[in-house]
């Protein structure tokens, strides 16, 4: 993963920061704004390190 480039979501083709993408996905899924979501706070699932704590 290249952490210097924005994430491009295939659903809408737009570029997002990790937090911006998390907010957009949350808003689309729930109909509520994704306030306070931090896209990189729990990124272990991306790197394969799924140990949270």
C-alpha positions as CSV (number, residue, x, y, z in Angstrom):
1,X,0.0,0.0,0.0
2,X,1.3,3.4,-0.9
3,X,0.5,5.7,2.1
4,X,1.4,8.9,0.2
5,X,-1.3,8.6,-2.4
6,X,-5.0,9.1,-1.7
7,X,-7.4,6.1,-1.7
8,X,-9.6,5.9,-4.8
9,X,-12.9,4.3,-4.1
10,X,-14.1,2.2,-7.0
11,X,-17.8,2.9,-6.1
12,X,-17.6,6.6,-7.0
13,X,-14.1,6.9,-8.5
14,X,-13.2,9.8,-6.1
15,X,-9.9,10.1,-4.2
16,X,-10.2,10.2,-0.4
17,X,-7.9,10.4,2.7
18,X,-8.4,7.4,4.9
19,X,-10.6,9.3,7.3
20,X,-12.5,10.9,4.4
21,X,-13.2,7.5,2.9
22,X,-14.3,6.0,6.3
23,X,-16.7,9.0,6.7
24,X,-18.1,8.5,3.2
25,X,-18.7,4.8,3.6
26,X,-20.3,5.3,7.0
27,X,-22.6,8.0,5.7
28,X,-23.7,6.0,2.7
29,X,-24.3,2.9,4.8
30,X,-26.2,4.6,7.6
31,X,-27.6,7.8,6.3
32,X,-25.8,9.7,9.1
33,X,-22.7,11.8,8.9
34,X,-19.5,10.0,10.0
35,X,-18.5,12.6,12.6
36,X,-15.5,11.6,14.7
37,X,-14.4,8.7,12.5
38,X,-10.7,8.2,12.2
39,X,-9.8,6.3,9.1
40,X,-6.3,5.3,10.2
41,X,-7.0,4.7,13.9
42,X,-7.5,0.9,13.4
43,X,-5.8,0.0,10.1
44,X,-4.5,-3.4,11.2
45,X,-7.0,-5.1,8.9
46,X,-5.3,-3.5,5.9
47,X,-1.8,-4.6,6.8
48,X,-2.9,-8.0,8.0
49,X,-2.1,-7.3,11.7
50,X,-5.5,-7.9,13.2
51,X,-4.4,-7.7,16.8
52,X,-6.3,-4.7,18.3
53,X,-5.9,-3.7,21.9
